[in-house]
Amino acid sequence: MKARILLMIMVLVLLLSGCAQGTAHMTVKKNGSLDLAFSLLLDSRAEALVSGSVEKLLTDKLAAAGIELSKTASGKSTKYQFLKSYASFEELQASGSSFDIVEAKVETADKWLYTRYDVVAQPKLNAYSEEIIDGIGSLSVPKSLVRLLMGSFTVDFKLTLPYNLYGANNAAEQDGNTLTWHISLADSEPLRLAVYVPDLKNIAIAAGGLILIVAIIIASFIRSRKPRKPQAGAGPSAGAS
């Protein structure tokens, strides 16, 4: 009997794997503002699990952060998505206080020509796992199966900066100015990232100083290459008669 239940769970996992595709994309602009976009595509089998109380949970949590979740049909699938713009990262932090899904730590190292930011972000996507499990449990789906399904589901998190300022990181992919991490609903390893932000003022000072030094060297070289004029009255001495 236990073997039959285990086999049924394995079959359900195989059937439901790949039924959901999630992407979160944070785009940082040159003026410091940013856009946060999210999309989740569910086929009919996965939609049957999350509709109802789970959908309400997501909608309520996002609404508390000032985000409206939209739901549209896409063929035989259902697409959940939102797009939210923020004037600054501080505004994002303030508005997202009611939707705690990540714990971030930032260390700063100030250099003369740049500032290095070392970011470690620990996703907490399972923060609401019990609420989701309870919601799905109303469909008489075993909680052990729900936890297994949640652990196998991943979200692609993308970060785009206006310039390629990245240092060492543990992203799975990099395409130009965009890094991509694959995050599991189960607690995954932290996202690690170093960003180098140049100090334009000091760079301009350094560049100006370098140009001045080069100009002095060139001027000295040109001056040393000029032929010297003979002194007046100088010439061969007259011989005695």
C-alpha positions, 0 to 999 in steps of 0.5 A: 500500500505504501509503495503504491502511494509513493509511486502515485506521488512520483507520477504526480510530480512527473506530471506537474513538473514543468507546469509552471514557469516563473520569472522575476526581473529587476531593472535598475535605470541610470537615474537610480529608479527601478522596475520590478516585473514578475510573471508566472505561467501555469498550465491547467493542472498547476492552475487547479492547485493554486486557484482559490485560497492560494491566489487570494493569499498572493493577491492580498500580500502583493496588495499590501505592498502596493502591487496589483496582480493581474490574471489573464488567459494564455491559451490553455494556461493562466498567466499571473503578472505585475509590473511596479516602478520605484523611484529608488531602492529605498522606496522599494524596501519601504513598500515591500516591508509587508512582503518579506521574501528576501533577507539581504546584507550589503557590505561597502568598501570605499576606494578612491576611484570606485565603491565596491558593494558586496551583496548577499541575498538569501531568498525566503520564498518558503516564508508562506509555504505553510499558508500555501500548503493549507490552501492547497490542502483544501483539495485533499492533496497530501501535504508531503506531495505539496512540499515536494512539488514546491521544492522542485519549482524554480523561479528565474530571477534577473537583474539588469544594471545600466552598465556592466559593473559586475564583479564576482557573482554566483549567477547561473547566466550572464547576458550583457548587463543582465545576470540570471539566477535560478531560485528554488521555492525551497531555501536555496543558497544565497545570491552573491554579487559584487558591484563596482560603482565608479567615482566619476569625480575622482576619476575626472581628477585622476584623468586631469592629473594624468593629462597634465603630467603627459603634457609636461613630459611632451613639452619638456621633450620638445624643448630638449630637442630644439637646437641651441642658438650660437652665442653672439661674438663666438667664433674661431679665434684669429691667428697672429700675423 
